Amino acid sequence: MNIDLIDREGTMIQATFFNDNAERWFPKISENNVYVFANGQVKMANKRFTSIKNDFCLTLGNETEIQEAQEDTTIMANGFSFTKIEQLKNIPASATIDLIGAIFEISSITAIKMKSGD
């Protein structure tokens, strides 16, 4: 189980729970609540598996302690850095970006052929 965390400075980091720890903590952690984490491991982030713009990630294991804290209104509701659609042509294809859009119409599924042949 992966969770994305943000602090009051707007810094984001991904935290990962494995196996029994995911089952242990999943029902106890809620979106938009404030927590204090202790005894996790800090590792270099594998950029292939996260969209968070941080060189590090957390692994939370058996020794991890998590306590809910009082609400902190200084913590941002999100840590997005949106890219404008017209800027997409200047961004490398392998880059990860934050983009927001609206769906105006849904139609039947159609197949398209990509440049890569997929």
C-alpha positions as CSV (number, residue, x, y, z in Angstrom):
1,M,0.0,0.0,0.0
2,N,1.4,3.4,-1.0
3,I,0.3,6.7,0.6
4,D,1.3,10.2,-0.5
5,L,2.2,12.5,2.4
6,I,2.5,16.3,2.6
7,D,3.8,18.5,5.3
8,R,3.1,22.1,6.2
9,E,5.8,23.4,3.9
10,G,4.2,21.6,1.0
11,T,6.9,18.9,0.7
12,M,5.5,15.6,-0.5
13,I,6.9,12.1,0.0
14,Q,5.6,8.6,-0.8
15,A,5.3,6.0,2.0
16,T,5.0,2.3,1.4
17,F,3.6,-0.4,3.6
18,F,4.1,-4.1,2.7
19,N,2.0,-7.2,3.4
20,D,0.8,-7.4,7.1
21,N,1.7,-3.8,7.8
22,A,-0.6,-2.6,4.9
23,E,-3.4,-4.7,6.5
24,R,-2.5,-3.3,9.9
25,W,-2.5,0.4,9.0
26,F,-5.0,0.7,6.1
27,P,-8.1,0.9,8.2
28,K,-6.5,3.3,10.6
29,I,-5.3,6.0,8.2
30,S,-7.8,8.4,6.5
31,E,-7.3,10.9,3.8
32,N,-7.0,14.6,4.9
33,N,-6.1,13.7,8.5
34,V,-2.9,14.6,10.3
35,Y,-0.5,12.0,11.6
36,V,2.9,11.7,13.3
37,F,5.0,8.9,11.9
38,A,8.0,7.3,13.7
39,N,10.5,4.6,13.0
40,G,10.3,4.3,9.2
41,Q,13.1,3.8,6.8
42,V,14.2,6.6,4.4
43,K,15.3,5.3,1.0
44,M,16.1,6.7,-2.4
45,A,12.9,6.9,-4.4
46,N,12.6,4.8,-7.6
47,K,11.2,7.3,-10.0
48,R,9.6,4.6,-12.1
49,F,7.1,3.8,-9.3
50,T,6.2,7.3,-8.0
51,S,4.9,10.6,-9.4
52,I,6.0,12.4,-6.3
53,K,8.8,14.9,-6.9
54,N,11.0,13.8,-4.1
55,D,14.4,12.0,-4.3
56,F,13.4,10.0,-1.2
57,C,10.6,7.7,0.0
58,L,9.6,6.0,3.2
59,T,9.2,2.4,4.0
60,L,7.0,1.7,7.0
61,G,7.4,-1.6,8.7
62,N,6.8,-3.6,11.9
63,E,8.6,-1.0,14.1
64,T,6.6,1.9,12.6
65,E,4.4,3.9,15.0
66,I,1.6,6.2,13.7
67,Q,-0.4,8.5,15.9
68,E,-3.2,10.8,14.7
69,A,-2.5,14.4,15.6
70,Q,-4.7,17.5,15.9
71,E,-5.8,19.2,12.7
72,D,-3.2,21.5,11.3
73,T,-4.8,24.2,9.0
74,T,-1.3,25.2,7.7
75,I,-0.9,21.9,5.8
76,M,-1.9,22.4,2.2
77,A,-4.9,20.4,0.9
78,N,-2.7,19.3,-2.0
79,G,0.8,19.5,-3.3
80,F,0.2,19.7,-7.0
81,S,2.1,21.8,-9.4
82,F,-0.2,21.9,-12.4
83,T,1.1,22.1,-16.0
84,K,-0.8,24.1,-18.6
85,I,-1.9,22.1,-21.6
86,E,-0.1,24.4,-24.0
87,Q,3.2,23.6,-22.1
88,L,2.9,19.9,-22.8
89,K,4.8,20.2,-26.2
90,N,7.9,21.4,-24.3
91,I,8.0,18.5,-21.7
92,P,9.9,15.3,-22.4
93,A,7.6,12.2,-23.0
94,S,9.0,10.4,-20.0
95,A,8.2,13.2,-17.6
96,T,5.6,13.0,-14.9
97,I,3.4,16.0,-14.5
98,D,0.3,17.2,-12.7
99,L,-2.5,18.0,-15.1
100,I,-6.2,18.7,-14.5
101,G,-9.0,18.5,-17.0
102,A,-12.7,18.2,-17.4
103,I,-14.6,15.5,-19.3
104,F,-17.3,17.0,-21.6
105,E,-18.4,13.9,-23.5
106,I,-18.1,10.2,-23.2
107,S,-18.5,8.0,-26.3
108,S,-18.0,4.4,-27.3
109,I,-14.5,3.0,-27.1
110,T,-12.4,3.2,-30.3
111,A,-8.9,1.9,-31.1
112,I,-6.1,4.3,-31.9
113,K,-2.6,3.5,-33.3
114,M,0.3,5.1,-31.4
115,K,3.5,6.2,-33.0
116,S,5.3,3.4,-31.1
117,G,3.0,0.9,-32.9
118,D,1.2,-0.1,-29.7
